[in-house]
């Protein structure tokens, strides 16, 4: 079972004005910067794989499903905090949504600690007509970048990416991520370390893990933020983004590079 937080600080996509051209700008950013943080990307993946292996409670949504960290990672100016998303394909054949999770990183003693934040049920309705088909990685990445990254980035008049250092000060704090579980004593690093140790100590019991591992499905019955786009998309008058020729051309172009 997935247990989630309600994403109450969500910024709507209408204000962000996200589209394929902005998505391409994100791709350009990744192409230009990925080498500079590739080792971090693999370190984060290794930590998540280890948490799945150890049955850590906060990673239960990935059990029985396919997951991948988004290649777009943003850092604060000091490069000791990062933000990205963990994108997960829901392998339940009866599901009509997938999952995107906020993923925060904090560097302490030259090691990255990672924490999960808000979660988003990525409804396929409003993005493509055939909602029985799991989002592809490209599609999940688009949804993640449209819906979750506006906390930390914006675009200037030329659609160049602007990263908000202030957002890291505001959102990547131990008491914001951990809530009431974090006592106020000590430095910020000490708070993060206590939160990390606490979250790593929460292990699924054997029965719960067995139930998740045996079923290639996840029952979603907990409250969390959901986004669908009936107000922006019409089945009668508009082509849904992932059914559009523009998107097909984009994917074809990516595959040919």
C-alpha positions as CSV (number, residue, x, y, z in Angstrom):
1,X,0.0,0.0,0.0
2,X,1.3,3.5,-0.8
3,X,0.8,6.1,2.0
4,X,1.2,9.6,0.9
5,X,1.2,13.2,1.9
6,X,-1.2,15.7,0.4
7,X,0.6,18.1,-1.9
8,X,-0.9,21.3,-0.6
9,X,1.9,23.6,-1.9
10,X,1.4,22.7,-5.5
11,X,1.8,25.4,-8.2
12,X,-0.6,24.9,-11.1
13,X,0.8,24.2,-14.5
14,X,-1.3,27.1,-15.9
15,X,1.0,29.6,-14.2
16,X,4.1,27.7,-15.2
17,X,3.1,27.6,-18.9
18,X,4.8,24.3,-19.4
19,X,4.9,22.9,-23.0
20,X,7.1,20.8,-25.2
21,X,9.4,23.8,-26.0
22,X,10.1,24.3,-22.3
23,X,10.6,20.6,-22.0
24,X,13.2,20.7,-24.6
25,X,15.0,23.4,-22.6
26,X,15.1,21.0,-19.7
27,X,16.6,18.4,-22.0
28,X,19.2,20.9,-23.1
29,X,20.0,21.6,-19.4
30,X,20.5,17.9,-18.8
31,X,22.6,17.4,-21.9
32,X,24.9,20.3,-20.8
33,X,25.1,19.5,-17.1
34,X,24.6,15.8,-16.6
35,X,28.3,15.0,-16.7
36,X,28.8,17.4,-13.8
37,X,26.4,15.5,-11.6
38,X,26.4,12.0,-13.1
39,X,28.2,10.5,-10.1
40,X,25.5,12.0,-7.8
41,X,22.8,10.6,-9.9
42,X,24.3,7.1,-9.6
43,X,24.9,7.5,-5.9
44,X,21.2,8.4,-5.4
45,X,20.1,5.4,-7.4
46,X,22.4,3.1,-5.4
47,X,20.9,4.4,-2.1
48,X,17.3,3.9,-3.4
49,X,18.2,0.4,-4.6
50,X,19.7,-0.4,-1.2
51,X,16.6,0.9,0.6
52,X,14.4,-1.3,-1.5
53,X,16.7,-4.3,-0.7
54,X,16.5,-3.5,3.0
55,X,12.7,-3.0,2.9
56,X,12.8,0.6,4.2
57,X,9.3,1.8,4.8
58,X,9.5,5.0,2.8
59,X,10.4,3.1,-0.4
60,X,7.5,0.8,-0.4
61,X,5.9,2.4,-3.4
62,X,8.8,1.0,-5.6
63,X,8.3,-2.6,-4.5
64,X,6.9,-4.5,-7.5
65,X,7.2,-1.5,-9.8
66,X,9.8,0.0,-12.1
67,X,11.4,3.3,-10.9
68,X,13.9,5.8,-12.2
69,X,15.3,9.1,-10.9
70,X,14.7,11.9,-13.3
71,X,17.8,12.9,-15.1
72,X,17.0,16.6,-14.5
73,X,18.6,17.5,-11.1
74,X,18.9,21.0,-9.8
75,X,21.2,22.2,-7.1
76,X,21.4,25.2,-4.8
77,X,24.3,27.6,-5.4
78,X,26.4,26.0,-2.6
79,X,25.7,22.6,-4.2
80,X,25.0,21.0,-0.9
81,X,21.3,20.6,-1.6
82,X,19.5,19.1,-4.6
83,X,16.0,18.5,-5.9
84,X,14.7,16.0,-8.4
85,X,11.9,13.4,-8.6
86,X,11.6,9.6,-8.4
87,X,9.4,8.5,-11.2
88,X,7.6,5.2,-10.8
89,X,5.6,3.1,-13.3
90,X,2.6,1.4,-11.7
91,X,2.7,-2.1,-13.1
92,X,-0.8,-2.9,-11.9
93,X,-2.7,-3.6,-15.2
94,X,-5.9,-2.2,-13.7
95,X,-4.3,1.1,-12.8
96,X,-4.8,4.4,-14.7
97,X,-2.1,6.4,-13.0
98,X,1.6,6.3,-12.1
99,X,3.7,8.0,-9.4
100,X,6.0,10.9,-9.1
101,X,7.7,11.7,-5.8
102,X,9.7,14.7,-4.8
103,X,13.3,13.7,-3.9
104,X,15.5,16.0,-1.9
105,X,19.2,15.5,-1.3
106,X,21.4,17.1,1.5
107,X,25.1,16.7,1.5
108,X,26.7,16.2,4.9
109,X,30.2,15.0,5.5
110,X,30.7,14.6,1.8
111,X,27.8,12.1,1.5
112,X,24.3,12.6,0.1
113,X,21.4,11.9,2.3
114,X,18.1,11.7,0.4
115,X,14.5,12.3,1.6
116,X,11.1,11.9,0.1
117,X,8.7,14.9,0.0
118,X,5.3,15.3,-1.6
119,X,3.9,12.7,-3.9
120,X,1.8,13.0,-7.0
121,X,-0.5,10.4,-8.5
122,X,0.1,11.0,-12.1
123,X,-3.2,10.5,-13.8
124,X,-2.9,9.4,-17.4
125,X,-6.3,10.9,-18.2
126,X,-5.8,14.3,-19.6
127,X,-2.4,13.4,-21.1
128,X,-3.4,10.6,-23.5
129,X,-6.5,8.7,-24.5
130,X,-5.4,5.2,-23.8
131,X,-5.1,5.4,-20.0
132,X,-4.5,1.6,-19.8
133,X,-1.0,2.1,-21.0
134,X,1.7,2.9,-18.4
135,X,3.4,6.2,-18.9
136,X,6.7,5.8,-20.8
137,X,9.8,7.2,-19.1
138,X,9.7,10.2,-21.4
139,X,6.0,10.8,-20.5
140,X,6.6,10.4,-16.8
141,X,9.5,12.8,-17.0
142,X,7.3,15.4,-18.7
143,X,4.6,15.1,-16.0
144,X,7.3,15.4,-13.3
145,X,8.9,18.4,-14.8
146,X,5.5,20.1,-15.5
147,X,3.9,19.4,-12.1
148,X,6.7,19.2,-9.5
149,X,9.7,21.2,-10.6
150,X,8.0,24.6,-10.5
151,X,8.8,24.8,-6.8
152,X,12.5,25.3,-7.7
153,X,12.7,26.6,-11.3
154,X,11.2,29.2,-13.6
155,X,11.8,30.5,-17.1
156,X,12.9,34.0,-18.2
157,X,11.4,35.8,-21.2
158,X,13.7,33.7,-23.5
159,X,12.6,30.5,-21.8
160,X,16.0,30.0,-20.2
161,X,15.9,28.1,-16.9
162,X,16.2,30.0,-13.7
163,X,16.9,28.0,-10.5
164,X,15.6,29.5,-7.3
165,X,18.1,29.4,-4.4
166,X,15.4,30.8,-2.1
167,X,13.3,27.7,-2.8
168,X,16.1,25.5,-1.3
169,X,16.2,27.6,1.8
170,X,12.4,27.4,2.1
171,X,11.6,23.7,1.2
172,X,14.8,21.7,1.9
173,X,14.8,22.0,5.6
174,X,14.7,19.2,8.2
175,X,11.5,20.5,9.9
176,X,9.7,21.0,6.6
177,X,10.6,17.6,5.3
178,X,10.2,15.7,8.6
179,X,7.5,17.8,10.2
180,X,6.8,17.1,13.9
181,X,9.2,14.1,13.8
182,X,12.2,16.5,14.0
183,X,13.0,18.0,17.3
184,X,14.2,21.6,17.3
185,X,17.5,20.9,19.1
186,X,20.9,21.1,17.4
187,X,22.2,22.4,14.1
188,X,20.5,21.9,10.7
189,X,22.9,19.1,9.9
190,X,22.2,17.4,13.1
191,X,18.4,17.6,12.4
192,X,18.9,16.1,9.0
193,X,21.0,13.3,10.4
194,X,18.4,12.5,13.0
195,X,15.7,12.4,10.4
196,X,17.8,10.2,8.1
197,X,18.6,7.7,10.8
198,X,14.9,7.7,11.9
199,X,13.7,7.0,8.3
200,X,16.3,4.4,7.7
201,X,15.2,2.5,10.9
202,X,11.6,2.2,9.7
203,X,11.6,-1.2,8.1
204,X,8.6,-3.0,6.5
205,X,7.6,-6.1,8.5
206,X,8.0,-9.4,6.6
207,X,4.3,-9.9,6.0
208,X,3.8,-6.4,4.5
209,X,6.9,-6.8,2.3
210,X,5.7,-10.3,1.1
211,X,2.3,-8.9,0.2
212,X,3.9,-6.1,-1.8
213,X,6.5,-8.3,-3.5
214,X,4.1,-11.0,-4.5
215,X,1.6,-8.7,-6.1
216,X,2.9,-6.7,-9.1
217,X,0.3,-4.2,-8.2
218,X,-0.1,-1.4,-5.7
219,X,-3.4,-0.5,-4.1
220,X,-3.8,3.3,-4.0
221,X,-6.3,4.2,-1.4
222,X,-4.6,7.0,0.6
223,X,-5.2,10.7,0.3
224,X,-2.6,12.6,-1.8
225,X,-2.5,15.3,-4.4
226,X,-3.8,14.2,-7.8
227,X,-3.6,16.2,-11.0
228,X,-5.8,15.7,-14.0
229,X,-6.4,18.2,-16.8
230,X,-10.0,18.2,-18.0
231,X,-10.1,22.0,-17.7
232,X,-7.1,22.3,-20.1
233,X,-7.7,19.5,-22.5
234,X,-10.8,18.4,-24.4
235,X,-11.3,15.0,-26.0
236,X,-13.5,16.6,-28.6
237,X,-11.6,19.7,-29.6
238,X,-7.9,19.2,-28.6
239,X,-5.4,16.4,-29.1
240,X,-4.0,15.3,-25.8
241,X,-0.3,16.1,-25.4
242,X,1.1,12.6,-25.6
243,X,-1.2,11.8,-28.6
244,X,-0.1,14.9,-30.5
245,X,2.1,14.9,-33.6
246,X,4.4,17.4,-31.8
247,X,5.1,14.9,-29.0
248,X,5.6,12.0,-31.5
249,X,8.1,14.2,-33.4
250,X,9.8,15.1,-30.1
251,X,10.2,11.4,-29.1
252,X,11.4,10.4,-32.6
253,X,14.0,13.2,-32.5
254,X,15.2,12.0,-29.1
255,X,15.5,8.5,-30.2
256,X,17.6,9.5,-33.3
257,X,20.1,11.5,-31.2
